[in-house]
Amino acid sequence: MNVIDKKRATHYFWGNNCDSWILADTEGLSIKQESMPANTQEDLHFHSKAQQFFYILKGTATFYFDNIRIVVEDQKGLLIEPETKHYISNETNDRLDFLVISQPTTNCDRIILE
């Protein structure tokens, strides 16, 4: 058993200068801490197998599903079922920090639509 923290976790950039720290990644589970600068968003996509739970640590996230917009504030979360077309957006002037927990992992299970 190892204590995991952001300082020692594997880090990578995605999208428009967004950060991701891999806290856990197994075939059955992925946990990442992510951060999005102001006014950024990811591409519309879906996962064929993985369900994802987004938990907002700091800031306000806006999620889009087909023609539905859902705003999630800090200390709240949202579950996204497999096959749901979606993307997260930071439409504020502040940084957005959140956890994304995927089961199973999203490795090789991300289909970009745009």
N, CA, C and O atoms as a GROMACS GRO file, in nm:
protein
  456
    1MET      N    1   0.084  -0.118   0.000
    1MET     CA    2   0.000   0.000   0.000
    1MET      C    3   0.088   0.124   0.000
    1MET      O    4   0.182   0.136   0.079
    2ASN      N    5   0.056   0.215  -0.090
    2ASN     CA    6   0.131   0.340  -0.101
    2ASN      C    7   0.037   0.458  -0.084
    2ASN      O    8  -0.075   0.458  -0.135
    3VAL      N    9   0.083   0.558  -0.013
    3VAL     CA   10   0.009   0.683  -0.005
    3VAL      C   11   0.034   0.759  -0.134
    3VAL      O   12   0.149   0.776  -0.176
    4ILE      N   13  -0.072   0.804  -0.198
    4ILE     CA   14  -0.063   0.874  -0.326
    4ILE      C   15  -0.093   1.021  -0.303
    4ILE      O   16  -0.189   1.056  -0.234
    5ASP      N   17  -0.012   1.106  -0.362
    5ASP     CA   18  -0.044   1.248  -0.360
    5ASP      C   19  -0.010   1.308  -0.496
    5ASP      O   20   0.062   1.248  -0.576
    6LYS      N   21  -0.063   1.426  -0.519
    6LYS     CA   22  -0.049   1.493  -0.648
    6LYS      C   23   0.098   1.521  -0.681
    6LYS      O   24   0.136   1.516  -0.798
    7LYS      N   25   0.180   1.548  -0.581
    7LYS     CA   26   0.321   1.581  -0.606
    7LYS      C   27   0.399   1.464  -0.666
    7LYS      O   28   0.492   1.486  -0.744
    8ARG      N   29   0.361   1.341  -0.630
    8ARG     CA   30   0.433   1.223  -0.680
    8ARG      C   31   0.360   1.150  -0.792
    8ARG      O   32   0.413   1.055  -0.850
    9ALA      N   33   0.238   1.192  -0.822
    9ALA     CA   34   0.158   1.126  -0.925
    9ALA      C   35   0.210   1.159  -1.065
    9ALA      O   36   0.267   1.265  -1.087
   10THR      N   37   0.189   1.068  -1.158
   10THR     CA   38   0.221   1.093  -1.298
   10THR      C   39   0.134   1.207  -1.348
   10THR      O   40   0.013   1.208  -1.326
   11HIS      N   41   0.196   1.304  -1.416
   11HIS     CA   42   0.127   1.423  -1.464
   11HIS      C   43   0.131   1.428  -1.616
   11HIS      O   44   0.229   1.386  -1.678
   12TYR      N   45   0.025   1.479  -1.676
   12TYR     CA   46   0.026   1.508  -1.819
   12TYR      C   47  -0.066   1.626  -1.848
   12TYR      O   48  -0.154   1.658  -1.769
   13PHE      N   49  -0.043   1.690  -1.963
   13PHE     CA   50  -0.128   1.800  -2.009
   13PHE      C   51  -0.227   1.746  -2.111
   13PHE      O   52  -0.196   1.654  -2.185
   14TRP      N   53  -0.345   1.804  -2.114
   14TRP     CA   54  -0.446   1.770  -2.214
   14TRP      C   55  -0.519   1.898  -2.253
   14TRP      O   56  -0.516   1.997  -2.181
   15GLY      N   57  -0.584   1.893  -2.368
   15GLY     CA   58  -0.663   2.008  -2.413
   15GLY      C   59  -0.581   2.134  -2.421
   15GLY      O   60  -0.466   2.133  -2.466
   16ASN      N   61  -0.641   2.244  -2.376
   16ASN     CA   62  -0.579   2.376  -2.383
   16ASN      C   63  -0.513   2.409  -2.250
   16ASN      O   64  -0.565   2.488  -2.171
   17ASN      N   65  -0.396   2.347  -2.224
   17ASN     CA   66  -0.318   2.372  -2.102
   17ASN      C   67  -0.385   2.322  -1.976
   17ASN      O   68  -0.366   2.379  -1.868
   18CYS      N   69  -0.465   2.216  -1.987
   18CYS     CA   70  -0.528   2.154  -1.871
   18CYS      C   71  -0.432   2.050  -1.812
   18CYS      O   72  -0.352   1.992  -1.885
   19ASP      N   73  -0.441   2.028  -1.682
   19ASP     CA   74  -0.352   1.935  -1.612
   19ASP      C   75  -0.428   1.812  -1.567
   19ASP      O   76  -0.547   1.817  -1.536
   20SER      N   77  -0.357   1.699  -1.563
   20SER     CA   78  -0.411   1.577  -1.506
   20SER      C   79  -0.303   1.505  -1.428
   20SER      O   80  -0.190   1.491  -1.475
   21TRP      N   81  -0.338   1.460  -1.307
   21TRP     CA   82  -0.250   1.380  -1.223
   21TRP      C   83  -0.317   1.245  -1.204
   21TRP      O   84  -0.431   1.239  -1.158
   22ILE      N   85  -0.248   1.138  -1.239
   22ILE     CA   86  -0.304   1.004  -1.228
   22ILE      C   87  -0.280   0.954  -1.085
   22ILE      O   88  -0.167   0.926  -1.046
   23LEU      N   89  -0.388   0.944  -1.008
   23LEU     CA   90  -0.378   0.901  -0.869
   23LEU      C   91  -0.390   0.749  -0.857
   23LEU      O   92  -0.330   0.688  -0.768
   24ALA      N   93  -0.466   0.688  -0.947
   24ALA     CA   94  -0.480   0.542  -0.953
   24ALA      C   95  -0.520   0.505  -1.095
   24ALA      O   96  -0.600   0.575  -1.158
   25ASP      N   97  -0.465   0.396  -1.145
   25ASP     CA   98  -0.503   0.352  -1.280
   25ASP      C   99  -0.483   0.202  -1.291
   25ASP      O  100  -0.371   0.154  -1.307
   26THR      N  101  -0.593   0.130  -1.282
   26THR     CA  102  -0.594  -0.014  -1.302
   26THR      C  103  -0.694  -0.044  -1.412
   26THR      O  104  -0.763   0.046  -1.460
   27GLU      N  105  -0.702  -0.168  -1.452
   27GLU     CA  106  -0.798  -0.204  -1.556
   27GLU      C  107  -0.941  -0.174  -1.514
   27GLU      O  108  -1.025  -0.137  -1.597
   28GLY      N  109  -0.969  -0.188  -1.386
   28GLY     CA  110  -1.105  -0.169  -1.338
   28GLY      C  111  -1.138  -0.031  -1.285
   28GLY      O  112  -1.255  -0.001  -1.262
   29LEU      N  113  -1.036   0.055  -1.263
   29LEU     CA  114  -1.061   0.184  -1.198
   29LEU      C  115  -0.954   0.286  -1.234
   29LEU      O  116  -0.835   0.254  -1.238
   30SER      N  117  -0.997   0.408  -1.261
   30SER     CA  118  -0.906   0.519  -1.285
   30SER      C  119  -0.951   0.637  -1.199
   30SER      O  120  -1.069   0.671  -1.197
   31ILE      N  121  -0.855   0.698  -1.129
   31ILE     CA  122  -0.884   0.818  -1.049
   31ILE      C  123  -0.781   0.923  -1.088
   31ILE      O  124  -0.660   0.901  -1.078
   32LYS      N  125  -0.831   1.038  -1.132
   32LYS     CA  126  -0.743   1.147  -1.173
   32LYS      C  127  -0.787   1.277  -1.105
   32LYS      O  128  -0.906   1.301  -1.087
   33GLN      N  129  -0.689   1.358  -1.069
   33GLN     CA  130  -0.718   1.494  -1.026
   33GLN      C  131  -0.684   1.583  -1.144
   33GLN      O  132  -0.574   1.574  -1.199
   34GLU      N  133  -0.778   1.667  -1.182
   34GLU     CA  134  -0.756   1.750  -1.300
   34GLU      C  135  -0.782   1.896  -1.270
   34GLU      O  136  -0.852   1.931  -1.174
   35SER      N  137  -0.724   1.980  -1.354
   35SER     CA  138  -0.736   2.124  -1.338
   35SER      C  139  -0.750   2.188  -1.475
   35SER      O  140  -0.675   2.158  -1.567
   36MET      N  141  -0.848   2.277  -1.486
   36MET     CA  142  -0.872   2.347  -1.613
   36MET      C  143  -0.857   2.498  -1.591
   36MET      O  144  -0.919   2.553  -1.499
   37PRO      N  145  -0.776   2.565  -1.673
   37PRO     CA  146  -0.769   2.710  -1.664
   37PRO      C  147  -0.904   2.774  -1.700
   37PRO      O  148  -0.994   2.707  -1.751
   38ALA      N  149  -0.915   2.901  -1.674
   38ALA     CA  150  -1.036   2.976  -1.708
   38ALA      C  151  -1.068   2.963  -1.857
   38ALA      O  152  -0.978   2.960  -1.941
   39ASN      N  153  -1.196   2.954  -1.886
   39ASN     CA  154  -1.246   2.957  -2.024
   39ASN      C  155  -1.186   2.849  -2.114
   39ASN      O  156  -1.142   2.878  -2.225
   40THR      N  157  -1.184   2.726  -2.066
   40THR     CA  158  -1.137   2.612  -2.146
   40THR      C  159  -1.244   2.504  -2.147
   40THR      O  160  -1.334   2.502  -2.062
   41GLN      N  161  -1.233   2.413  -2.243
   41GLN     CA  162  -1.326   2.300  -2.250
   41GLN      C  163  -1.259   2.184  -2.321
   41GLN      O  164  -1.160   2.202  -2.392
   42GLU      N  165  -1.314   2.064  -2.300
   42GLU     CA  166  -1.262   1.948  -2.370
   42GLU      C  167  -1.349   1.920  -2.492
   42GLU      O  168  -1.452   1.985  -2.512
   43ASP      N  169  -1.309   1.823  -2.573
   43ASP     CA  170  -1.385   1.785  -2.692
   43ASP      C  171  -1.505   1.700  -2.655
   43ASP      O  172  -1.503   1.626  -2.557
   44LEU      N  173  -1.610   1.711  -2.734
   44LEU     CA  174  -1.726   1.624  -2.720
   44LEU      C  175  -1.682   1.481  -2.746
   44LEU      O  176  -1.615   1.453  -2.846
   45HIS      N  177  -1.720   1.390  -2.657
   45HIS     CA  178  -1.676   1.250  -2.668
   45HIS      C  179  -1.769   1.160  -2.588
   45HIS      O  180  -1.862   1.208  -2.522
   46PHE      N  181  -1.743   1.030  -2.594
   46PHE     CA  182  -1.812   0.935  -2.508
   46PHE      C  183  -1.721   0.817  -2.480
   46PHE      O  184  -1.618   0.799  -2.545
   47HIS      N  185  -1.760   0.739  -2.382
   47HIS     CA  186  -1.688   0.618  -2.345
   47HIS      C  187  -1.784   0.501  -2.363
   47HIS      O  188  -1.897   0.506  -2.312
   48SER      N  189  -1.743   0.399  -2.433
   48SER     CA  190  -1.834   0.288  -2.460
   48SER      C  191  -1.853   0.197  -2.338
   48SER      O  192  -1.958   0.135  -2.323
   49LYS      N  193  -1.752   0.189  -2.251
   49LYS     CA  194  -1.760   0.100  -2.135
   49LYS      C  195  -1.761   0.173  -2.001
   49LYS      O  196  -1.830   0.131  -1.908
   50ALA      N  197  -1.688   0.281  -1.990
   50ALA     CA  198  -1.664   0.345  -1.860
   50ALA      C  199  -1.777   0.438  -1.819
   50ALA      O  200  -1.830   0.515  -1.899
   51GLN      N  201  -1.814   0.428  -1.692
   51GLN     CA  202  -1.894   0.531  -1.628
   51GLN      C  203  -1.795   0.623  -1.556
   51GLN      O  204  -1.689   0.580  -1.513
   52GLN      N  205  -1.832   0.751  -1.544
   52GLN     CA  206  -1.742   0.846  -1.481
   52GLN      C  207  -1.816   0.929  -1.377
   52GLN      O  208  -1.931   0.970  -1.397
   53PHE      N  209  -1.748   0.952  -1.265
   53PHE     CA  210  -1.801   1.040  -1.162
   53PHE      C  211  -1.706   1.158  -1.150
   53PHE      O  212  -1.587   1.141  -1.121
   54PHE      N  213  -1.757   1.278  -1.172
   54PHE     CA  214  -1.680   1.402  -1.159
   54PHE      C  215  -1.718   1.465  -1.026
   54PHE      O  216  -1.836   1.487  -0.998
   55TYR      N  217  -1.616   1.495  -0.944
   55TYR     CA  218  -1.638   1.562  -0.816
   55TYR      C  219  -1.561   1.693  -0.819
   55TYR      O  220  -1.438   1.694  -0.831
   56ILE      N  221  -1.632   1.804  -0.807
   56ILE     CA  222  -1.571   1.936  -0.818
   56ILE      C  223  -1.510   1.976  -0.684
   56ILE      O  224  -1.580   1.988  -0.583
   57LEU      N  225  -1.379   1.995  -0.683
   57LEU     CA  226  -1.307   2.035  -0.562
   57LEU      C  227  -1.313   2.186  -0.542
   57LEU      O  228  -1.336   2.234  -0.431
   58LYS      N  229  -1.291   2.261  -0.651
   58LYS     CA  230  -1.288   2.407  -0.644
   58LYS      C  231  -1.332   2.464  -0.778
   58LYS      O  232  -1.282   2.422  -0.882
   59GLY      N  233  -1.423   2.558  -0.775
   59GLY     CA  234  -1.468   2.621  -0.897
   59GLY      C  235  -1.607   2.574  -0.938
   59GLY      O  236  -1.678   2.511  -0.861
   60THR      N  237  -1.642   2.606  -1.061
   60THR     CA  238  -1.772   2.571  -1.117
   60THR      C  239  -1.752   2.507  -1.253
   60THR      O  240  -1.690   2.566  -1.342
   61ALA      N  241  -1.804   2.386  -1.269
   61ALA     CA  242  -1.794   2.313  -1.396
   61ALA      C  243  -1.927   2.320  -1.469
   61ALA      O  244  -2.033   2.319  -1.408
   62THR      N  245  -1.919   2.328  -1.601
   62THR     CA  246  -2.039   2.319  -1.684
   62THR      C  247  -2.024   2.196  -1.772
   62THR      O  248  -1.924   2.181  -1.843
   63PHE      N  249  -2.123   2.107  -1.767
   63PHE     CA  250  -2.124   1.986  -1.847
   63PHE      C  251  -2.229   1.998  -1.956
   63PHE      O  252  -2.336   2.055  -1.936
   64TYR      N  253  -2.197   1.944  -2.072
   64TYR     CA  254  -2.290   1.942  -2.184
   64TYR      C  255  -2.316   1.799  -2.227
   64TYR      O  256  -2.222   1.720  -2.243
   65PHE      N  257  -2.444   1.766  -2.245
   65PHE     CA  258  -2.490   1.635  -2.291
   65PHE      C  259  -2.594   1.661  -2.399
   65PHE      O  260  -2.700   1.717  -2.372
   66ASP      N  261  -2.564   1.621  -2.521
   66ASP     CA  262  -2.656   1.650  -2.632
   66ASP      C  263  -2.697   1.797  -2.622
   66ASP      O  264  -2.611   1.883  -2.644
   67ASN      N  265  -2.820   1.831  -2.593
   67ASN     CA  266  -2.858   1.971  -2.584
   67ASN      C  267  -2.889   2.013  -2.440
   67ASN      O  268  -2.964   2.108  -2.417
   68ILE      N  269  -2.832   1.943  -2.343
   68ILE     CA  270  -2.855   1.972  -2.202
   68ILE      C  271  -2.729   2.033  -2.142
   68ILE      O  272  -2.618   1.986  -2.167
   69ARG      N  273  -2.746   2.137  -2.062
   69ARG     CA  274  -2.636   2.205  -1.992
   69ARG      C  275  -2.660   2.190  -1.842
   69ARG      O  276  -2.768   2.223  -1.793
   70ILE      N  277  -2.558   2.139  -1.769
   70ILE     CA  278  -2.570   2.123  -1.624
   70ILE      C  279  -2.450   2.191  -1.558
   70ILE      O  280  -2.336   2.163  -1.593
   71VAL      N  281  -2.477   2.279  -1.464
   71VAL     CA  282  -2.372   2.349  -1.390
   71VAL      C  283  -2.355   2.279  -1.255
   71VAL      O  284  -2.452   2.254  -1.184
   72VAL      N  285  -2.229   2.248  -1.221
   72VAL     CA  286  -2.198   2.178  -1.096
   72VAL      C  287  -2.095   2.262  -1.020
   72VAL      O  288  -1.986   2.289  -1.070
   73GLU      N  289  -2.132   2.302  -0.899
   73GLU     CA  290  -2.044   2.386  -0.818
   73GLU      C  291  -1.955   2.301  -0.728
   73GLU      O  292  -1.973   2.179  -0.718
   74ASP      N  293  -1.857   2.367  -0.664
   74ASP     CA  294  -1.763   2.292  -0.580
   74ASP      C  295  -1.833   2.218  -0.466
   74ASP      O  296  -1.935   2.261  -0.412
   75GLN      N  297  -1.772   2.103  -0.433
   75GLN     CA  298  -1.822   2.012  -0.331
   75GLN      C  299  -1.948   1.938  -0.374
   75GLN      O  300  -2.025   1.890  -0.290
   76LYS      N  301  -1.969   1.930  -0.507
   76LYS     CA  302  -2.080   1.854  -0.563
   76LYS      C  303  -2.025   1.768  -0.677
   76LYS      O  304  -1.916   1.795  -0.729
   77GLY      N  305  -2.101   1.665  -0.715
   77GLY     CA  306  -2.053   1.575  -0.819
   77GLY      C  307  -2.161   1.536  -0.917
   77GLY      O  308  -2.278   1.569  -0.899
   78LEU      N  309  -2.119   1.466  -1.023
   78LEU     CA  310  -2.209   1.426  -1.130
   78LEU      C  311  -2.162   1.293  -1.187
   78LEU      O  312  -2.044   1.276  -1.217
   79LEU      N  313  -2.255   1.197  -1.201
   79LEU     CA  314  -2.225   1.067  -1.259
   79LEU      C  315  -2.267   1.066  -1.405
   79LEU      O  316  -2.378   1.106  -1.439
   80ILE      N  317  -2.176   1.021  -1.491
   80ILE     CA  318  -2.202   1.010  -1.635
   80ILE      C  319  -2.196   0.864  -1.674
   80ILE      O  320  -2.095   0.797  -1.653
   81GLU      N  321  -2.305   0.815  -1.729
   81GLU     CA  322  -2.316   0.674  -1.768
   81GLU      C  323  -2.239   0.648  -1.898
   81GLU      O  324  -2.218   0.741  -1.976
   82PRO      N  325  -2.198   0.522  -1.923
   82PRO     CA  326  -2.132   0.487  -2.049
   82PRO      C  327  -2.221   0.525  -2.169
   82PRO      O  328  -2.343   0.527  -2.159
   83GLU      N  329  -2.156   0.554  -2.280
   83GLU     CA  330  -2.222   0.587  -2.408
   83GLU      C  331  -2.287   0.725  -2.409
   83GLU      O  332  -2.353   0.760  -2.507
   84THR      N  333  -2.271   0.803  -2.303
   84THR     CA  334  -2.328   0.937  -2.298
   84THR      C  335  -2.233   1.036  -2.364
   84THR      O  336  -2.119   1.051  -2.320
   85LYS      N  337  -2.277   1.102  -2.468
   85LYS     CA  338  -2.196   1.205  -2.533
   85LYS      C  339  -2.189   1.326  -2.441
   85LYS      O  340  -2.293   1.377  -2.398
   86HIS      N  341  -2.067   1.371  -2.411
   86HIS     CA  342  -2.052   1.478  -2.312
   86HIS      C  343  -1.920   1.551  -2.327
   86HIS      O  344  -1.829   1.506  -2.397
   87TYR      N  345  -1.911   1.665  -2.260
   87TYR     CA  346  -1.784   1.733  -2.236
   87TYR      C  347  -1.798   1.826  -2.117
   87TYR      O  348  -1.907   1.872  -2.084
   88ILE      N  349  -1.684   1.853  -2.053
   88ILE     CA  350  -1.678   1.946  -1.940
   88ILE      C  351  -1.617   2.077  -1.989
   88ILE      O  352  -1.529   2.079  -2.074
   89SER      N  353  -1.666   2.186  -1.931
   89SER     CA  354  -1.620   2.319  -1.969
   89SER      C  355  -1.602   2.404  -1.844
   89SER      O  356  -1.678   2.392  -1.748
   90ASN      N  357  -1.500   2.488  -1.846
   90ASN     CA  358  -1.481   2.588  -1.741
   90ASN      C  359  -1.515   2.723  -1.803
   90ASN      O  360  -1.433   2.781  -1.874
   91GLU      N  361  -1.634   2.772  -1.776
   91GLU     CA  362  -1.682   2.896  -1.837
   91GLU      C  363  -1.665   3.016  -1.744
   91GLU      O  364  -1.730   3.118  -1.761
   92THR      N  365  -1.577   3.001  -1.646
   92THR     CA  366  -1.553   3.108  -1.550
   92THR      C  367  -1.415   3.170  -1.573
   92THR      O  368  -1.340   3.126  -1.659
   93ASN      N  369  -1.385   3.272  -1.494
   93ASN     CA  370  -1.254   3.336  -1.500
   93ASN      C  371  -1.157   3.279  -1.397
   93ASN      O  372  -1.048   3.332  -1.379
   94ASP      N  373  -1.197   3.172  -1.329
   94ASP     CA  374  -1.116   3.108  -1.227
   94ASP      C  375  -1.079   2.966  -1.267
   94ASP      O  376  -1.144   2.906  -1.352
   95ARG      N  377  -0.976   2.913  -1.205
   95ARG     CA  378  -0.934   2.775  -1.229
   95ARG      C  379  -1.038   2.679  -1.175
   95ARG      O  380  -1.102   2.707  -1.074
   96LEU      N  381  -1.055   2.566  -1.242
   96LEU     CA  382  -1.146   2.460  -1.201
   96LEU      C  383  -1.065   2.337  -1.164
   96LEU      O  384  -0.986   2.289  -1.244
   97ASP      N  385  -1.084   2.285  -1.043
   97ASP     CA  386  -1.015   2.166  -0.995
   97ASP      C  387  -1.118   2.059  -0.962
   97ASP      O  388  -1.219   2.088  -0.898
   98PHE      N  389  -1.093   1.935  -1.007
   98PHE     CA  390  -1.190   1.829  -0.985
   98PHE      C  391  -1.124   1.692  -0.987
   98PHE      O  392  -1.011   1.676  -1.035
   99LEU      N  393  -1.196   1.594  -0.933
   99LEU     CA  394  -1.158   1.454  -0.945
   99LEU      C  395  -1.247   1.391  -1.051
   99LEU      O  396  -1.365   1.423  -1.061
  100VAL      N  397  -1.189   1.301  -1.131
  100VAL     CA  398  -1.269   1.221  -1.223
  100VAL      C  399  -1.236   1.075  -1.195
  100VAL      O  400  -1.121   1.032  -1.205
  101ILE      N  401  -1.339   1.002  -1.159
  101ILE     CA  402  -1.326   0.861  -1.121
  101ILE      C  403  -1.397   0.780  -1.228
  101ILE      O  404  -1.517   0.796  -1.250
  102SER      N  405  -1.323   0.693  -1.295
  102SER     CA  406  -1.378   0.615  -1.407
  102SER      C  407  -1.372   0.467  -1.374
  102SER      O  408  -1.273   0.417  -1.322
  103GLN      N  409  -1.482   0.397  -1.406
  103GLN     CA  410  -1.489   0.254  -1.381
  103GLN      C  411  -1.560   0.186  -1.498
  103GLN      O  412  -1.678   0.211  -1.520
  104PRO      N  413  -1.490   0.099  -1.574
  104PRO     CA  414  -1.346   0.071  -1.566
  104PRO      C  415  -1.265   0.189  -1.620
  104PRO      O  416  -1.321   0.295  -1.648
  105THR      N  417  -1.134   0.171  -1.633
  105THR     CA  418  -1.049   0.277  -1.685
  105THR      C  419  -1.097   0.326  -1.822
  105THR      O  420  -1.162   0.252  -1.895
  106THR      N  421  -1.065   0.450  -1.855
  106THR     CA  422  -1.098   0.505  -1.987
  106THR      C  423  -0.986   0.485  -2.088
  106THR      O  424  -0.998   0.530  -2.202
  107ASN      N  425  -0.877   0.419  -2.048
  107ASN     CA  426  -0.769   0.391  -2.143
  107ASN      C  427  -0.826   0.313  -2.261
  107ASN      O  428  -0.891   0.210  -2.242
  108CYS      N  429  -0.804   0.362  -2.381
  108CYS     CA  430  -0.853   0.300  -2.506
  108CYS      C  431  -1.005   0.297  -2.510
  108CYS      O  432  -1.062   0.214  -2.582
  109ASP      N  433  -1.073   0.383  -2.437
  109ASP     CA  434  -1.219   0.388  -2.435
  109ASP      C  435  -1.266   0.532  -2.438
  109ASP      O  436  -1.347   0.573  -2.354
  110ARG      N  437  -1.216   0.610  -2.532
  110ARG     CA  438  -1.257   0.749  -2.548
  110ARG      C  439  -1.277   0.773  -2.697
  110ARG      O  440  -1.181   0.768  -2.775
  111ILE      N  441  -1.398   0.799  -2.737
  111ILE     CA  442  -1.432   0.823  -2.877
  111ILE      C  443  -1.465   0.970  -2.892
  111ILE      O  444  -1.569   1.016  -2.843
  112ILE      N  445  -1.378   1.046  -2.960
  112ILE     CA  446  -1.396   1.190  -2.980
  112ILE      C  447  -1.490   1.211  -3.098
  112ILE      O  448  -1.476   1.146  -3.201
  113LEU      N  449  -1.584   1.303  -3.083
  113LEU     CA  450  -1.687   1.327  -3.184
  113LEU      C  451  -1.665   1.457  -3.260
  113LEU      O  452  -1.725   1.475  -3.366
  114GLU      N  453  -1.584   1.548  -3.210
  114GLU     CA  454  -1.561   1.676  -3.279
  114GLU      C  455  -1.418   1.688  -3.321
  114GLU      O  456  -1.380   1.789  -3.381
   0.00000   0.00000   0.00000
